Amino acid sequence: MDFLPGQALSALLLMLLMLSTPVNAQVTTSGDVVDRSCFTMEWKRGKPFDYYHPSTTESSGTYKGGLLYLVERHHFTNDVRKLIKGSTAALPGDLLFVLNSIPNHPSALDTYSRYEYRLKTSELYRETQANKTVTHSADCLFLRANEIFPNNAETLLVWAIHQYRNNRFNAAKQILERAVAIAPDYIEAHYNLGLVYVELNDAEKARKHAAIAYDAGYPLMGLKNKIAKLKQH
């Protein structure tokens, strides 16, 4: 039997993977499939608004808090935040409304990530929901947020927490390294990066980022305790 040379075989496998990939997905050169289905959703206000830009909270004359206040009041209620029930539609309808208005809304992104995770991991929770699966993955929504409004350390932090929640520690590390490169004094990012390095069994780098966070006054001792346990193994 004849075998294809390594490069030709890799190219053939990548081509076959691309042919079998859904239309709204992209295959990277490393063979990873990236869901981009959420990029086709329409913006509720005709364009995306940046959570961190002053125009998103500018008074409209009717509402003092502007678009952010209006969207949160009707679609990001406490019940939605706690994943109890939707406000104007079944979950995740209101979350998608928020993210199709303000795609980098950090709390809405994190809530959507938690919603998707609970659907995947809790049969009991899934049985209570009208929608048993998500149409658009949290991965796609984070990717979209970062592409539309790039290089925001807070977006990267929430994205990394999503990766950590799903035990993708190397991905979380890469995202948080970008966050601290953009914002070297962002102690929340350093703390979480320390947690990631604990999971990767890299005590030296975990201690490095823990020191930065604690020297700046970070209050939680969870990372310190995890590092202590890591030393014992």
C-alpha positions in Angstrom: 0.0 0.0 0.0 1.3 3.4 -0.9 1.2 6.2 1.7 1.0 9.9 1.2 4.0 12.0 2.4 3.4 13.7 5.7 2.6 17.2 4.3 0.3 15.9 1.6 -1.5 13.7 4.0 -2.0 16.7 6.4 -3.3 18.8 3.6 -5.7 16.1 2.5 -7.0 15.6 6.1 -7.5 19.4 6.5 -9.4 19.5 3.2 -11.7 16.7 4.2 -12.3 18.4 7.5 -13.2 21.6 5.8 -15.7 19.8 3.5 -17.4 18.3 6.5 -17.5 21.5 8.5 -20.8 23.5 8.8 -21.1 26.6 6.6 -21.0 28.9 9.6 -17.7 27.5 10.9 -14.0 28.0 10.1 -11.2 25.6 10.1 -7.8 26.9 11.2 -4.5 25.7 9.8 -4.0 23.6 12.9 -7.3 21.8 12.1 -9.4 23.4 14.9 -13.0 24.1 14.0 -14.2 27.6 15.1 -17.9 28.2 15.3 -18.8 31.6 13.7 -22.6 31.1 13.4 -23.3 34.0 15.8 -21.6 36.5 13.3 -24.7 36.2 11.1 -27.1 37.5 13.7 -28.5 41.0 13.1 -27.7 43.9 15.5 -30.8 45.1 17.4 -29.8 48.8 17.0 -28.4 48.4 13.4 -24.8 48.3 14.7 -22.9 46.9 17.7 -22.4 49.2 20.7 -19.3 49.1 22.8 -20.0 48.5 26.5 -17.0 50.6 27.5 -17.7 53.6 25.2 -19.4 56.6 26.8 -22.0 56.7 24.0 -23.5 53.4 25.3 -24.5 55.1 28.6 -25.3 58.5 27.2 -28.8 59.8 28.2 -31.3 59.5 25.4 -33.6 62.1 27.0 -36.0 59.3 28.1 -33.5 57.2 30.0 -30.7 58.6 32.0 -28.5 55.6 31.5 -28.9 55.4 27.8 -28.9 52.2 25.8 -27.1 50.2 28.5 -29.8 51.1 31.0 -32.6 50.3 28.6 -31.3 47.0 27.5 -30.5 45.8 31.0 -33.8 47.0 32.5 -35.8 44.9 30.1 -33.5 42.0 29.2 -30.9 41.5 31.9 -33.0 41.3 35.0 -32.0 39.5 38.2 -33.8 36.3 37.0 -31.9 36.4 33.8 -28.6 37.0 35.5 -29.3 34.1 37.9 -30.5 31.9 35.0 -33.8 31.4 36.7 -36.0 32.4 33.8 -36.1 34.8 30.8 -37.7 38.3 30.9 -39.3 38.7 27.5 -38.6 35.2 26.1 -37.3 31.8 27.2 -33.6 31.6 27.9 -31.3 32.4 26.3 -33.4 34.9 24.3 -32.8 37.9 26.5 -29.1 37.2 26.8 -28.9 37.2 23.0 -30.8 40.4 22.8 -28.3 42.0 25.1 -25.3 40.6 23.2 -26.8 41.6 19.9 -27.0 45.1 21.2 -23.8 45.3 23.2 -21.6 42.3 22.1 -18.9 42.9 24.7 -21.2 43.2 27.7 -19.0 41.3 30.2 -21.7 40.1 32.6 -24.0 39.0 29.8 -21.1 37.1 28.2 -20.3 35.4 31.5 -24.0 34.6 32.1 -24.3 33.0 28.6 -21.2 30.9 29.3 -22.7 29.7 32.6 -26.0 29.0 30.9 -24.4 26.9 28.2 -22.3 25.1 30.8 -25.3 24.3 32.9 -27.2 22.9 29.9 -24.3 20.6 29.2 -23.6 19.4 32.7 -26.9 19.4 34.5 -29.7 17.2 33.2 -32.0 18.5 35.9 -31.5 22.1 34.8 -31.8 21.1 31.1 -35.2 19.5 31.8 -36.5 22.8 33.2 -35.6 24.8 30.0 -37.6 25.3 26.9 -34.4 25.3 24.9 -32.4 22.2 25.6 -29.3 23.3 23.5 -27.8 26.6 22.4 -28.1 27.7 18.8 -24.9 29.8 19.1 -22.0 28.7 21.2 -20.5 30.9 23.9 -17.1 30.4 22.1 -18.6 32.1 19.1 -19.9 35.0 21.2 -16.6 35.6 22.9 -14.8 35.5 19.6 -17.2 38.0 18.1 -16.9 40.4 21.0 -13.1 40.3 20.7 -13.1 40.8 17.0 -15.5 43.7 16.9 -14.0 45.5 19.9 -10.5 44.0 20.2 -7.8 44.3 22.8 -10.0 45.0 25.9 -8.5 43.3 29.0 -11.9 42.9 30.7 -13.3 41.1 27.7 -10.3 38.8 27.7 -10.6 38.1 31.4 -14.2 37.0 31.0 -13.3 35.0 28.0 -10.5 33.3 29.9 -12.9 32.5 32.8 -15.2 30.8 30.2 -12.2 28.7 29.0 -11.3 27.9 32.6 -14.9 26.9 33.4 -14.7 24.3 30.6 -11.2 23.0 31.7 -9.4 24.5 28.7 -6.5 25.8 30.7 -4.0 26.3 27.9 -6.5 28.5 26.0 -7.3 30.4 29.2 -3.5 30.9 29.7 -3.0 32.4 26.2 -6.0 34.8 26.6 -4.9 36.0 30.1 -1.3 36.5 28.9 -2.7 38.8 26.3 -4.8 40.6 29.0 -1.8 41.3 31.3 0.2 42.4 28.3 -2.5 45.0 27.4 -3.1 46.0 31.1 -0.1 45.1 33.2 -1.7 46.4 36.4 -4.9 44.5 36.0 -4.7 42.4 39.2 -7.9 40.4 38.5 -6.2 39.1 35.4 -3.0 38.3 37.3 -4.9 36.4 40.0 -6.8 34.3 37.5 -3.7 33.7 35.5 -2.2 32.3 38.7 -5.1 30.0 39.1 -4.6 28.8 35.5 -0.9 28.1 36.1 -1.9 26.0 39.2 -4.0 23.8 37.0 -1.1 23.5 34.6 1.2 22.5 37.5 3.5 25.4 36.9 4.1 26.6 40.5 6.8 29.1 39.6 4.5 31.1 37.2 1.6 30.7 39.6 3.6 32.3 42.4 4.8 35.1 40.1 1.2 36.2 39.2 0.0 35.6 42.8 2.7 37.9 44.1 1.6 40.7 41.7 -2.0 40.3 42.7 -1.4 40.1 46.4 1.2 42.9 46.5 -1.5 45.1 44.9 -3.9 44.1 47.7 -6.0 41.4 46.1 -8.3 40.1 48.9 -9.1 36.4 48.0 -6.8 33.7 49.4 -7.9 30.9 47.1 -4.9 31.2 44.8 -2.5 31.2 47.8 -4.1 28.1 49.2 -4.0 26.3 45.9 -0.3 27.1 45.5 0.4 25.7 49.0 -1.4 22.5 48.0 0.5 22.3 44.7 3.8 22.4 46.6 2.8 19.4 48.7 2.4 17.1 45.7 
